[in-house]
Amino acid sequence: MIRGNKLVVLILMGVLLSSAVAGAISFYNRAPSTNNNSDSIPLINSRLNSVVNFCLKSLPKGYAACDGQLGPAVDKICSDHAGQPIDACSDGKVAQYYKVRSTEIAKNSTISNGIRNKTNST
């Protein structure tokens, strides 16, 4: 019974965290529509840094919302505000996130393949 409760709590936490990341990214994508308004750049930069840092803190496990939406969202914001001083466009943190995630995914894949092969051989 306790395992069932823990499983339900873990599932709910996962759903809530994924929703929070997805909501934050969509909120930050709705930044002021004046693309080259230099007054909005500090706000956009701050919001985007918050999302990137949130995703980085989740490493190495990561979140599905970060895996699927962080890169495209940052790319869009950077292209919409080309030439503006937005940290995520040049600091390499997004690339770092995906590098760590790809390493972790490959490691987990190797481990699960080894378990599968060991199970099949017995």
TORPA-4810 file (N, C-alpha, C, O; in nm, 3 decimals):
<nodes>
NODE_1_0.082_-0.119_0.000_0.000_0.000_0.000_0.087_0.126_0.000_0.055_0.223_-0.067_M
NODE_2_0.197_0.123_0.076_0.285_0.239_0.082_0.352_0.261_-0.054_0.367_0.375_-0.097_I
NODE_3_0.391_0.155_-0.120_0.453_0.170_-0.252_0.357_0.235_-0.350_0.396_0.319_-0.431_R
NODE_4_0.230_0.195_-0.343_0.129_0.255_-0.430_0.115_0.404_-0.406_0.104_0.481_-0.501_G
NODE_5_0.115_0.444_-0.280_0.105_0.586_-0.246_0.227_0.663_-0.296_0.214_0.773_-0.349_N
NODE_6_0.345_0.604_-0.279_0.467_0.670_-0.326_0.464_0.685_-0.477_0.506_0.788_-0.530_K
NODE_7_0.415_0.584_-0.546_0.408_0.589_-0.691_0.314_0.700_-0.737_0.345_0.775_-0.830_L
NODE_8_0.199_0.711_-0.671_0.103_0.816_-0.705_0.164_0.953_-0.682_0.148_1.043_-0.765_V
NODE_9_0.234_0.970_-0.571_0.298_1.099_-0.540_0.405_1.132_-0.643_0.413_1.246_-0.690_V
NODE_10_0.486_1.033_-0.680_0.590_1.057_-0.781_0.530_1.095_-0.916_0.580_1.184_-0.983_L
NODE_11_0.425_1.027_-0.954_0.359_1.058_-1.082_0.303_1.200_-1.079_0.319_1.277_-1.174_I
NODE_12_0.236_1.234_-0.970_0.180_1.370_-0.959_0.289_1.476_-0.959_0.272_1.581_-1.021_L
NODE_13_0.400_1.450_-0.891_0.511_1.547_-0.892_0.567_1.562_-1.032_0.597_1.674_-1.074_M
NODE_14_0.581_1.453_-1.105_0.631_1.460_-1.242_0.539_1.541_-1.331_0.586_1.624_-1.410_G
NODE_15_0.410_1.518_-1.318_0.313_1.593_-1.399_0.317_1.741_-1.364_0.315_1.827_-1.452_V
NODE_16_0.323_1.771_-1.235_0.327_1.911_-1.193_0.454_1.981_-1.241_0.447_2.095_-1.288_L
NODE_17_0.568_1.915_-1.229_0.693_1.976_-1.274_0.694_1.996_-1.425_0.737_2.101_-1.473_L
NODE_18_0.645_1.897_-1.499_0.640_1.913_-1.645_0.547_2.027_-1.683_0.576_2.105_-1.773_S
NODE_19_0.434_2.037_-1.613_0.341_2.146_-1.641_0.403_2.281_-1.608_0.383_2.378_-1.681_S
NODE_20_0.478_2.287_-1.499_0.541_2.413_-1.460_0.642_2.457_-1.565_0.647_2.574_-1.602_A
NODE_21_0.723_2.364_-1.613_0.823_2.398_-1.715_0.755_2.441_-1.844_0.791_2.542_-1.903_V
NODE_22_0.656_2.363_-1.887_0.585_2.398_-2.011_0.517_2.534_-1.998_0.520_2.615_-2.092_A
NODE_23_0.456_2.560_-1.883_0.391_2.689_-1.861_0.490_2.803_-1.860_0.465_2.910_-1.917_G
NODE_24_0.604_2.781_-1.795_0.707_2.886_-1.790_0.761_2.917_-1.928_0.779_3.034_-1.963_A
NODE_25_0.787_2.815_-2.006_0.840_2.836_-2.141_0.738_2.909_-2.227_0.774_3.000_-2.301_I
NODE_26_0.610_2.869_-2.219_0.510_2.937_-2.301_0.490_3.080_-2.253_0.467_3.170_-2.334_S
NODE_27_0.498_3.104_-2.121_0.487_3.239_-2.069_0.601_3.326_-2.119_0.580_3.441_-2.158_F
NODE_28_0.722_3.272_-2.119_0.837_3.347_-2.164_0.834_3.368_-2.315_0.890_3.465_-2.365_Y
NODE_29_0.770_3.278_-2.387_0.755_3.296_-2.531_0.659_3.410_-2.563_0.664_3.466_-2.673_N
NODE_30_0.572_3.444_-2.470_0.477_3.554_-2.492_0.534_3.686_-2.444_0.461_3.774_-2.398_R
NODE_31_0.663_3.699_-2.454_0.729_3.825_-2.415_0.672_3.938_-2.499_0.607_3.913_-2.600_A
NODE_32_0.696_4.061_-2.461_0.641_4.175_-2.536_0.664_4.163_-2.686_0.771_4.122_-2.731_P
NODE_33_0.562_4.198_-2.762_0.565_4.174_-2.907_0.655_4.271_-2.983_0.681_4.249_-3.101_S
NODE_34_0.701_4.374_-2.920_0.792_4.466_-2.988_0.931_4.405_-2.986_1.007_4.424_-2.892_T
NODE_35_0.964_4.331_-3.091_1.083_4.248_-3.095_1.213_4.323_-3.070_1.304_4.268_-3.008_N
NODE_36_1.225_4.444_-3.115_1.351_4.515_-3.101_1.345_4.626_-2.997_1.431_4.713_-2.994_N
NODE_37_1.244_4.623_-2.912_1.232_4.721_-2.806_1.337_4.691_-2.701_1.327_4.591_-2.630_N
NODE_38_1.437_4.777_-2.690_1.548_4.751_-2.598_1.505_4.755_-2.452_1.577_4.704_-2.366_S
NODE_39_1.391_4.816_-2.422_1.342_4.819_-2.284_1.297_4.680_-2.238_1.302_4.651_-2.119_D
NODE_40_1.255_4.595_-2.330_1.205_4.463_-2.292_1.316_4.359_-2.284_1.294_4.250_-2.231_S
NODE_41_1.433_4.388_-2.335_1.543_4.290_-2.338_1.584_4.244_-2.198_1.600_4.124_-2.178_I
NODE_42_1.602_4.334_-2.101_1.638_4.285_-1.967_1.533_4.190_-1.907_1.568_4.092_-1.841_P
NODE_43_1.407_4.218_-1.932_1.299_4.131_-1.883_1.303_3.995_-1.952_1.294_3.891_-1.886_L
NODE_44_1.318_3.996_-2.083_1.327_3.872_-2.159_1.449_3.792_-2.113_1.440_3.671_-2.092_I
NODE_45_1.561_3.859_-2.096_1.684_3.794_-2.053_1.666_3.729_-1.915_1.706_3.615_-1.894_N
NODE_46_1.606_3.801_-1.824_1.584_3.750_-1.689_1.492_3.628_-1.690_1.520_3.528_-1.625_S
NODE_47_1.383_3.638_-1.763_1.288_3.526_-1.771_1.353_3.404_-1.834_1.337_3.292_-1.785_R
NODE_48_1.424_3.424_-1.940_1.487_3.313_-2.010_1.596_3.250_-1.924_1.609_3.127_-1.922_L
NODE_49_1.673_3.331_-1.853_1.773_3.277_-1.761_1.708_3.190_-1.654_1.764_3.087_-1.616_N
NODE_50_1.592_3.232_-1.605_1.521_3.153_-1.503_1.484_3.015_-1.555_1.502_2.915_-1.485_S
NODE_51_1.433_3.009_-1.676_1.394_2.882_-1.735_1.516_2.793_-1.759_1.515_2.675_-1.726_V
NODE_52_1.620_2.851_-1.816_1.742_2.774_-1.844_1.802_2.721_-1.714_1.841_2.604_-1.708_V
NODE_53_1.809_2.804_-1.612_1.864_2.760_-1.484_1.777_2.653_-1.419_1.830_2.560_-1.358_N
NODE_54_1.646_2.664_-1.432_1.555_2.561_-1.381_1.585_2.426_-1.447_1.594_2.324_-1.379_F
NODE_55_1.601_2.429_-1.577_1.630_2.304_-1.649_1.767_2.250_-1.611_1.783_2.129_-1.594_C
NODE_56_1.866_2.337_-1.596_2.000_2.293_-1.557_2.001_2.228_-1.418_2.074_2.132_-1.395_L
NODE_57_1.920_2.281_-1.327_1.914_2.225_-1.192_1.855_2.084_-1.192_1.876_2.009_-1.097_K
NODE_58_1.783_2.048_-1.296_1.721_1.916_-1.302_1.818_1.808_-1.350_1.784_1.689_-1.351_S
NODE_59_1.938_1.849_-1.390_2.034_1.753_-1.444_2.090_1.663_-1.335_2.101_1.709_-1.221_L
NODE_60_2.125_1.541_-1.363_2.129_1.476_-1.494_1.995_1.416_-1.536_1.978_1.376_-1.652_P
NODE_61_1.901_1.409_-1.443_1.772_1.345_-1.473_1.694_1.422_-1.580_1.641_1.361_-1.673_K
NODE_62_1.686_1.552_-1.567_1.616_1.635_-1.664_1.465_1.623_-1.655_1.413_1.545_-1.575_G
NODE_63_1.397_1.700_-1.736_1.251_1.697_-1.747_1.215_1.686_-1.894_1.283_1.742_-1.979_Y
NODE_64_1.108_1.616_-1.922_1.065_1.599_-2.061_1.035_1.734_-2.125_1.066_1.756_-2.242_A
NODE_65_0.976_1.825_-2.049_0.944_1.957_-2.104_1.072_2.032_-2.142_1.076_2.100_-2.244_A
NODE_66_1.175_2.021_-2.059_1.302_2.086_-2.092_1.364_2.019_-2.214_1.414_2.086_-2.304_C
NODE_67_1.361_1.886_-2.216_1.419_1.812_-2.329_1.356_1.854_-2.461_1.426_1.871_-2.560_D
NODE_68_1.225_1.869_-2.461_1.156_1.895_-2.587_1.136_2.040_-2.624_1.122_2.072_-2.742_G
NODE_69_1.135_2.130_-2.525_1.097_2.268_-2.553_1.205_2.372_-2.530_1.198_2.481_-2.586_Q
NODE_70_1.304_2.341_-2.448_1.404_2.442_-2.414_1.479_2.492_-2.538_1.486_2.613_-2.562_L
NODE_71_1.535_2.402_-2.614_1.612_2.440_-2.733_1.532_2.521_-2.834_1.574_2.629_-2.874_G
NODE_72_1.414_2.469_-2.877_1.334_2.545_-2.973_1.291_2.682_-2.921_1.289_2.779_-2.996_P
NODE_73_1.255_2.690_-2.792_1.212_2.819_-2.736_1.327_2.919_-2.736_1.309_3.035_-2.773_A
NODE_74_1.445_2.875_-2.693_1.561_2.965_-2.690_1.599_3.006_-2.832_1.630_3.122_-2.857_V
NODE_75_1.598_2.911_-2.925_1.630_2.944_-3.065_1.535_3.051_-3.120_1.579_3.144_-3.188_D
NODE_76_1.406_3.037_-3.092_1.308_3.134_-3.142_1.332_3.272_-3.081_1.332_3.373_-3.151_K
NODE_77_1.352_3.275_-2.950_1.375_3.404_-2.884_1.503_3.469_-2.935_1.508_3.590_-2.958_I
NODE_78_1.607_3.389_-2.953_1.734_3.443_-3.002_1.720_3.497_-3.145_1.776_3.601_-3.179_C
NODE_79_1.646_3.425_-3.228_1.629_3.474_-3.366_1.539_3.597_-3.370_1.562_3.687_-3.452_S
NODE_80_1.438_3.603_-3.283_1.350_3.721_-3.279_1.422_3.845_-3.226_1.383_3.957_-3.258_D
NODE_81_1.527_3.824_-3.147_1.598_3.936_-3.085_1.747_3.932_-3.120_1.833_3.958_-3.036_H
NODE_82_1.774_3.899_-3.245_1.913_3.886_-3.291_1.991_4.014_-3.263_1.942_4.125_-3.285_A
NODE_83_2.112_3.996_-3.214_2.198_4.110_-3.186_2.176_4.173_-3.050_2.251_4.263_-3.010_G
NODE_84_2.075_4.127_-2.978_2.048_4.181_-2.845_2.125_4.101_-2.741_2.155_3.984_-2.763_Q
NODE_85_2.158_4.161_-2.628_2.236_4.092_-2.525_2.150_3.997_-2.441_2.110_4.030_-2.329_P
NODE_86_2.123_3.881_-2.496_2.045_3.779_-2.425_2.141_3.665_-2.392_2.198_3.602_-2.481_I
NODE_87_2.159_3.640_-2.263_2.259_3.544_-2.216_2.245_3.405_-2.279_2.344_3.348_-2.325_D
NODE_88_2.124_3.352_-2.283_2.103_3.215_-2.331_2.142_3.197_-2.477_2.161_3.084_-2.523_A
NODE_89_2.153_3.306_-2.549_2.191_3.298_-2.691_2.341_3.275_-2.708_2.386_3.233_-2.814_C
NODE_90_2.418_3.305_-2.603_2.563_3.298_-2.621_2.640_3.231_-2.507_2.761_3.208_-2.520_S
NODE_91_2.574_3.199_-2.396_2.650_3.147_-2.282_2.673_2.996_-2.284_2.748_2.944_-2.202_D
NODE_92_2.610_2.925_-2.377_2.634_2.782_-2.391_2.561_2.694_-2.292_2.582_2.573_-2.291_G
NODE_93_2.477_2.751_-2.207_2.407_2.671_-2.106_2.305_2.575_-2.168_2.287_2.464_-2.119_K
NODE_94_2.239_2.618_-2.274_2.141_2.529_-2.339_2.213_2.410_-2.402_2.168_2.296_-2.390_V
NODE_95_2.324_2.436_-2.467_2.403_2.326_-2.525_2.454_2.234_-2.415_2.457_2.112_-2.432_A
NODE_96_2.493_2.292_-2.302_2.539_2.212_-2.188_2.427_2.121_-2.139_2.450_2.004_-2.109_Q
NODE_97_2.304_2.175_-2.130_2.190_2.095_-2.085_2.174_1.973_-2.175_2.165_1.860_-2.127_Y
NODE_98_2.171_1.996_-2.306_2.148_1.886_-2.399_2.267_1.788_-2.403_2.247_1.669_-2.426_Y
NODE_99_2.386_1.836_-2.381_2.503_1.747_-2.378_2.494_1.651_-2.259_2.513_1.531_-2.274_K
NODE_100_2.463_1.706_-2.142_2.449_1.622_-2.022_2.334_1.524_-2.039_2.345_1.407_-2.001_V
NODE_101_2.223_1.571_-2.093_2.106_1.484_-2.112_2.138_1.372_-2.210_2.100_1.258_-2.186_R
NODE_102_2.205_1.402_-2.320_2.235_1.296_-2.418_2.329_1.193_-2.358_2.317_1.074_-2.387_S
NODE_103_2.424_1.238_-2.276_2.514_1.145_-2.208_2.436_1.057_-2.111_2.457_0.935_-2.106_T
NODE_104_2.346_1.117_-2.036_2.266_1.042_-1.939_2.172_0.943_-2.009_2.156_0.830_-1.964_E
NODE_105_2.112_0.986_-2.119_2.022_0.897_-2.194_2.100_0.780_-2.251_2.054_0.666_-2.246_I
NODE_106_2.218_0.807_-2.305_2.302_0.700_-2.360_2.345_0.604_-2.249_2.346_0.482_-2.269_A
NODE_107_2.381_0.658_-2.134_2.423_0.574_-2.021_2.307_0.485_-1.976_2.326_0.365_-1.953_K
NODE_108_2.188_0.543_-1.962_2.072_0.465_-1.920_2.034_0.360_-2.023_1.990_0.251_-1.987_N
NODE_109_2.050_0.394_-2.149_2.021_0.298_-2.256_2.117_0.181_-2.250_2.076_0.066_-2.267_S
NODE_110_2.244_0.208_-2.227_2.345_0.103_-2.215_2.315_0.013_-2.096_2.326_-0.109_-2.106_T
NODE_111_2.278_0.073_-1.984_2.247_-0.005_-1.864_2.125_-0.094_-1.888_2.126_-0.212_-1.855_I
NODE_112_2.019_-0.036_-1.946_1.898_-0.116_-1.967_1.921_-0.224_-2.073_1.863_-0.332_-2.063_S
NODE_113_2.005_-0.197_-2.174_2.037_-0.301_-2.272_2.116_-0.413_-2.206_2.095_-0.531_-2.238_N
NODE_114_2.207_-0.379_-2.116_2.284_-0.480_-2.044_2.195_-0.566_-1.957_2.213_-0.687_-1.951_G
NODE_115_2.099_-0.504_-1.888_2.004_-0.579_-1.805_1.919_-0.669_-1.893_1.896_-0.786_-1.859_I
NODE_116_1.873_-0.616_-2.005_1.790_-0.694_-2.097_1.869_-0.814_-2.151_1.817_-0.926_-2.157_R
NODE_117_1.994_-0.790_-2.190_2.076_-0.900_-2.243_2.104_-1.005_-2.136_2.104_-1.124_-2.164_N
NODE_118_2.127_-0.961_-2.012_2.154_-1.053_-1.903_2.029_-1.137_-1.874_2.039_-1.257_-1.848_K
NODE_119_1.912_-1.073_-1.878_1.785_-1.142_-1.853_1.758_-1.244_-1.963_1.715_-1.356_-1.934_T
NODE_120_1.784_-1.208_-2.087_1.759_-1.297_-2.200_1.854_-1.415_-2.202_1.818_-1.521_-2.254_N
NODE_121_1.974_-1.400_-2.148_2.071_-1.509_-2.153_2.052_-1.610_-2.041_2.112_-1.717_-2.045_S
NODE_122_1.970_-1.577_-1.941_1.950_-1.673_-1.832_1.831_-1.760_-1.854_1.802_-1.845_-1.770_T
</nodes>
